[in-house]
Amino acid sequence: MAVQTTAQFEGIVMFRKDYRERDQLVKFFTREFGKKMFYIRGARKRGFKLAAAILPFTRGTYVGLIREKGLCYLNAEKKLTQFEQINQDIERNAYITYILNLIDSAFSDNQAIPVWFDMASDALDMINNGFDPEIISHVFELQLLPTFGVQQEWQQCIVCHRTDLPLDYSEASGGMLCQNHWHIDPRRSHLDRRTIFYLQRLSSVQLKNIRSIKVRTETKLRLKALIDTIYQDEVGLSLKSKHFIDTMNSWN
Ligand SMILES: [Zn+2]
């Protein structure tokens, strides 16, 4: 692209922060240009005309001055979608915040990643419509692992590639081991078949193809424990929004 250009783009408001006395910096996830920081002059003034366009998690069609590097400027909005259930529900809000934080951590700014934009867009619709936000966040966690440089083989034995024998996850091996190779890792996960099934599904499924999700509580606990361990040990990512979710869950 040119150093700067006025363009129409699809965007999702990732987060915003106050800047100077009356202004805000708003990070947009754009479909066309990747993640971009926008300088919104007068955003905190009463009656600001683009106030609705920069509310958290708004998705819309916008027009702005896009700069290759540095801050961008918003000129107008053409169509906005607000997600009422996400805005009103602390739990849905927390999971969407976490998913957008994950994407923000996994990719650098100014890199077009339309596939991930579409997935984030689907996640907004699905979580707003009542899909289990924890399961949706697992889809992002699992499918972002390669971007974080952590390749895991979920579908077959990492040694012999068999899929017909019972499989178990081995963190040390970086994926599944079949029964014949369980001896390689005495500390394998000892996961049940149901948890293995969901790991294989969630790590490969296209989000928008999920029609309904109902995962048992004990399976959810195992999935979460395993994915948390991988993120702690292998990715080394510690996000405030994730700690918030864990704290929130401990209230229940
Ligand atoms: Zn094997």
Boltz pocket constraint, residues with backbone or C-beta under 6 A from the ligand:
constraints:
  - pocket:
      binder: B
      contacts: [[A, 157], [A, 158], [A, 159], [A, 160], [A, 161], [A, 162], [A, 177], [A, 178], [A, 179], [A, 180], [A, 181]]
      max_distance: 6.0
